[in-house]
């Protein structure tokens, strides 16, 4: 990368301004001196009689390179012993990054350096470096690349695309939690501060790098060499191959549909139909991953579908089927009841045509009750009464959010993930319903309703909602004070209930939502968060944008309780990002700070 840059710098010397900076005699043989050129510290090194100029800051951690040494054309940084080729600036140790080289001229015993020539293709160079950081799993390089690209005005989605395509190609098992995290962070970035945008992209990318590092690359198949098959035929084949767990056949079929011009809506319909042919696959993850892949493509372009969509197929084909699990069969056997219901769906939808449904509140109450058979009947009646697909999916998702808002801390800690799975499944169902509505997707609503029923134990007893807690009224009323105390609160473990109170207090007083969302993002990104926390935040943000104010408030209460339950952590990822940011600002991390307190 640096060699390419050095070549480009010399390629057009007519436009380069060379500035005198030292006498040749001032540079010792096999030695280095530092000079200031236009306010920038440059290291001038002499090796075998030749003079070279590079940035004086080690690209790894900013150590002054003039305090290093030169040996046989190699510059050695003494802090972490990184070694650099003086001619090109390229490092022999990828963890260190390449150092910036500068062209020089020697005239009459004096050295002239051109620091204004900084390369016209900086964005492409940093994208290349980002790719190297992904491949080599070097977190500091990932952070540096994101910071540099953002400072050059690169849009977040363009940075996401680099990580997404690397992840799609780099993992034999296909789509996994890391690609979901990356997409979640792309979705929420617009609601974050500039600093946290960088953290969001960095964390998404490092998860992709970590997840692919121990994996063989994915083996890509190709479409069938024909365009004669109709989309309904391909959909039938795809569902069959998923049914018999033939991932290769399913992949070639879906690729054929894409190659033959199937739209995003049509391909999503194919996949969701296959996913809902069986009950609540992989505890909800399957549908969530499908939805996230389509959300990713909405950001990086549908033309990348032939690379992204196939990553879902193996996961879909091998996913577990809830009807094979005991709790779906005993003491109530939900399978025959639901299959009989599914046979009625088209007729129920037809009956509800042109009617207006107003029973969302009553449905939420029933979804949270303890009578699943009555819940099924209530859902059927809602369809019959004209409830639209998205009205049902949004109501379902809100009920799942209330399970989290009322999750009692007497439960085992690991059970937070159980209610989270249901919530993210319901949100994914809602997003897919907006993208590709169909009668087949309605089956997923009933699957989600039963999952919410199974989660009832986590609300026995139910934690009191913030509006029902006396202490909520004792919290401050000032917006800034509430947000500041909320952030400080999550420096302590086990603050789920109090966190919910702060969020409810803030919103119920009518303070603007945007600063609160920014703080919730900050809370997540300062932690070494686990997969499900990223899912929780992103789903809550999506839902809050669509819900009425009262429901949005409790949805964000649910998110804050979940985040608080999983904080604080070691915060190592943020430390790496902070180092990268300080290096980008030009700070000398090796310098002693005379104002630093001494114990």
Residue, then its C-alpha position, 0 to 999 in steps of 0.5 A: x500500500x505504501x509502495x503504491x503511494x510512494x509511486x503515486x507521489x513521484x508520478x507527478x513531481x511537477x505539482x509537488x512542492x519540495x521544502x528545504x528541511x536539513x543538510x545532508x551532513x546533519x543526518x548520521x550514517x545509518x541514523x535518523x533525525x527529526x525535522x519539522x516540515x510545514x508543521x509536520x514531524x518527518x523522520x530523515x534516515x540515511x542508510x547505505x548513503x541514501x536518504x529517505x523521508x517518512x512520517x516520524x510517528x510510528x503508525x502502530x502507536x505513535x512512537x517517534x521513529x527518530x528514537x528508533x534505529x536503522x539497519x540495512x535499509x530497515x527502520x526499527x521502532x524501539x517501542x514494539x520492535x516494528x520494522x519498516x522498509x525505508x524505501x516504501x514505508x511498508x511494514x514487515x509486521x502487519x500489526x504495525x501498519x505502513x508508515x507514510x513515505x515522502x519524496x525527497x530531493x537533494x540539492x547542493x548538500x541540502x535535503x528537500x521534502x514534499x509533504x503536501x503530496x499525500x496521495x489522491x486515492x486515500x479512500x481506496x488505500x484505507x479501504x484496502x487497509x481495512x480489508x487487511x485488518x479484517x483478514x489479519x484480525x488486527x483490531x487497531x488496524x480496523x479502528x484506524x481504518x474506520x476513523x480515517x475513512x470517516x475523516x475523509x467523508x466516507x459514508x458509513x454504508x460504504x465502510x459496511x460494504x467492505x466488511x459485509x462482502x468480506x464476511x459473506x465470502x470468508x465463512x464456510x458456515x455462511x451468515x452468522x451473528x457477526x454479520x447480524x451485528x454489522x447490519x445492526x450497527x449500520x442500522x443504528x449509526x444514523x442515530x449516534x454521535x459522530x464518535x459513536x458512529x465510528x465505534x459502531x462500525x468498528x465493533x461490527x467489523x471486528x466481530x466479522x473479522x473474529x468470526x471469519x478468522x478461524x473459518x475456511x472461506x465459503x464455497x460459492x455455487x452458481x445458478x442453473x444455466x437457464x432462464x426458462x423456469x418461472x418464479x413459482x416453480x423456483x419457489x416450489x423447488x426452493x421450499x422442497x430443497x429446504x424441507x429435505x435439508x439439501x442446501x446445495x440444491x436450495x442455493x442453486x435455485x435461489x441463485x437462479x431466481x436472482x440471476x433471472x431478475x427476481x426482486x428483493x420482495x420476491x426473493x424474501x417471500x421465497x425465503x420466509x415461506x421456506x422458513x415458516x414451513x416449519x415452526x420457529x426455526x432455531x429459536x427465532x434466529x433463522x428468521x432474524x438472520x434472513x431479515x438482517x441479510x435483506x436489511x444489509x442489501x438495502x444498504x449496500x445494493x441489491x446487486x450484491x444479492x448473489x453474494x449475500x443471499x446464499x450465505x443464508x441457505x445452509x443455515x436455513x436448511x440445517x435449522x432446528x424445527x420447534x415442532x420437534x421439541x417437547x414443549x411444543x407437543x406437551x402438555x399441549x400439542x400445538x402442532x395439529x392445532x396450528x396446522x389446522x389454523x393455517x389451512x383456514x388462513x386464506x379464508x380468514x383473510x378474505x373475510x377481513x377484507x375492507x374491514x377495520x380492526x381496533x383490537x390491538x390493546x386487547x390482543x396484547x393483553x391476550x398474548x401476555x395471558x396464560x391461555x394459548x388456545x384462546x390466544x390462537x382464537x383471538x388471532x384468528x378473530x383479528x384476521x377475520x375482523x380486518x387486522x392487517x399483516x403489519x398491525x398484527x406483527x407490530x402488536x406481536x412485537x410490542x407484546x414481546x417487548x413487554x416481556x422484557x420490560x417486565x422481566x423479573x431480576x429473580x430469574x436466572x441471568x441467562x434467561x434474559x436471552x430467552x425473552x430477547x430471542x422472542x423479541x428479535x424474532x417478532x421484530x424480524x417478522x414485522x420487517x419481513x411483513x413490510x417487505x414481502x407480505x403474504x398469507x404464508x408469513x401469517x404462520x410466523x405470527x402464530x409461531x411468535x405468539x406461542x413463543x411469547x406464551x412460553x416466556x410467561x414464566x419470566x413474568x411470574x412475578x412480573x417486574x413492576x413497570x416504571x410508571x408503577x414504581x414510587x421511586x420514579x417520581x423522585x428522579x430529577x426532571x432536568x433532561x441533561x441530569x437524567x441522561x447523565x445519571x443514567x450513563x453513570x448508573x450503568x457503571x454498576x452491575x444489576x441496575x436493570x430496574x433503575x435504568x428502566x425508571x430513568x428512561x421512562x422518567x425522561x420520556x414521560x416528561x416529554x424530553x426529546x427522544x434523539x438525545x436519549x437514543x444517542x445515549x443508549x447507543x453510547x451505553x452499548x458501544x462503550x461495552x464489550x457487548x455480546x451478540x444479543x445486546x446489539x440485537x436488542x438495541x437495534x430492534x428497539x430503535x426500529x420499533x420505537x420509530x413506528x410505535x405511538x408514544x406510549x408504546x415507544x416509551x415502554x419499548x425503550x424501557x425494555x432496551x434500557x433494562x436489557x443493556x443495564x443487565x449486561x453492563x459494565x464490562x471490561x470495555x477493552x474494545x473501546x480502549x482500542x478505538x480510543x488509542x486509534x483516535x488519539x493516534x489519528x489526532x497526532x498525539x504522542x502516546x509515549x510522551x509523559x504527561x506532567x499533569x497526570x496524577x501520581x499515586 
